Amino acid sequence: MKKIGILHGKENTFPEAIVERINSKKVKGIHAERALVEELMQGEPSPYAVLFDRISQDVPFYRAYLKNAALNGTAVLNNPFWWSADEKFFNNCLSTKIGMPVPKTVLLPSKQMPPDTSGQSFRNLKYPLDWDKMIEYLGGFPLFMKPHSGGGWKSVYKVNNFDEFFAAYNETDTLVMLLQEAIEFDAYYRCYCLGGKYVRIMDYEPRNPHHLRYVADHKIPAALRAEMHAHVLNVNHALGYDFNTVEFAIRGGIPYAIDFCNPAPDADVHSVGEENFEWVVENAANMAIEKALSHKDGANNLTWGSYVRDAANGALPVLLPTSTPEAVKTGSGKASKVKKS
């Protein structure tokens, strides 16, 4: 029996639905359940062929548990080693190498020194930084400032001048922040990417209240939709995420990727809506079943992105094509099916 475990926290609708959906397919030798984490002894295997991670970003104990499980052959969705290493500034830097448009961005050192550091810890950092140079590079105000790691619209500021910038920066304590060009967009999209092949492009309006952000109906040409689809696949193949979302702000016909480091994205029916919820439950269930069926005991069953694989062979990322007939053909957004045994 290949067991699929769902590791989650406060959320209810998605974890419950995916367990029910996987088991309703009655695939021979496959069973899904809420993961049970028992006493963790070093080097001991997990009982799960697949673990779907929805919570370790908030619970360090779970992240360590998942790394040990992966070491023993569990397919962890998403790869806990890469997730631990990744952050949003690197995502933007990588995008400049694979040809995906992103807003101009600079990284700011934390306003307050981290614990157990002093001024001597920063003797290699230029002081003072040239704020005018950075603002000029970004194209001037308004700008967005947000943490370089993490999500959930926490500690996000829109600043319109130097006074607002410094007032916001003074509130960020020890957070490392991104300062980013503001894309005044004509349309906005949020895209699920599952298993490196299932893509769902969703109309999104981040200026609406949270419960109404998916209540939008943007009109864009089919070619632009196909371009977004190709970018979603390219960046997720490069990063190696099994489950992620990519957000695009459309300005002047160009899809700028705003946020694409969301390895535990919102999938609650009350926020994404029934239609999107059905799509993500069906495709996430199929992805997990595929991972369980292809699982090999005693092997490394993690997904590693092309960036890590190429880097291990001494190669740097290269520009990728933004669309291909094959990519567009596979991007219908329709739920795929897993055959019953």
Secondary structure, DSSP 8 states (H G I E B T S, - for coil): -EEEEEE-SS--HHHHHHHHHHHHTT-TTEEEEE-------TT---S-SEEEESSTTT-HHHHHHHHHHHHTT-EEES-HHHHHH--HHHHHHHHHHHT-----EEEE--SS--TT--GGGGTTS-SS--HHHHHHHHTSSSEEEEESS--SS-S-EEE-SHHHHHHHHTT-TT--EEEEE----SEEEEEEEETTTEEEEEE--TTS-GGGTT-------HHHHHHHHHHHHHHHHHHT-SEEEEEEEEETTEEEEEE---SS----HHHH-HHHHHHHHHHHHHHHHHHHHH--TTS------HHHHHHHTT-------S--HHHHHT-----------
